[in-house]
Amino acid sequence: IRELPIERADNPFGSETSPEEDTTGLAIWPAAVLASRWIASHHISNIQGKVVLELGAGCAVPGLSAAVYCQPKIVYISDINTTALDNAIYNIKQNGQLVESSNDNVLSEVTIPNESYDTIVRVINMNWLDPKTFPNDPIDVIIGSDLVYDRNILAALTFAIGSTLLPGGLFLYVAPDENRDGLVDL
């Protein structure tokens, strides 16, 4: 998996008016590594045959782990930063075969061979406040790692989760338990 240097390291976060400027997804954060291991080790039965969405995927480590180890039907890798999305596409292509997508919302589509069938991985530019950018498929499982670092992001995050996750769906989230303003409100 490739990670890139964070742009504007002194202030890598986007703003409410320019979330696409958030460059934190260019790096692989410890929470993403833990989520990846946790998913591969403990959530195979929760993900197998399901439609999965990784929010704020950045380098796509947890979503790719789900695709490779858990045999989901489809995995959506989403972010809003174009450099992070390009890097996620690079990382996914290293693990699968590029295919043509007929969906205008999908930046890249890759199949990853599994024992039973091939998993489809779709990379999308998703704005948590814009339903037109959401996946077309109903989502069974949402994956997130270290998404909350500012209380102001919670409204957008909860809107995206509430708008995409099927009733009875599963939200898997890994984050540090300290120094994350708003985490307790999630």
RACOR-V893017 format. One record per helix or strand of 3 or more residues. SS is the DSSP state (2 for helix, 1 for strand). FROM is the first residue (numbers start at 1). TO is the last residue. If there is no record, write none. Layout:
SS,FROM,TO + SS,FROM,TO
//
This chain:
2,19,21 + 2,24,26 + 2,30,42 + 2,44,47 + 1,51,54 + 2,61,69 + 1,74,79 + 2,82,93 + 1,97,99 + 1,106,113 + 1,118,125 + 2,131,133 + 1,139,145 + 2,151,164 + 1,165,174 + 2,183,185
//
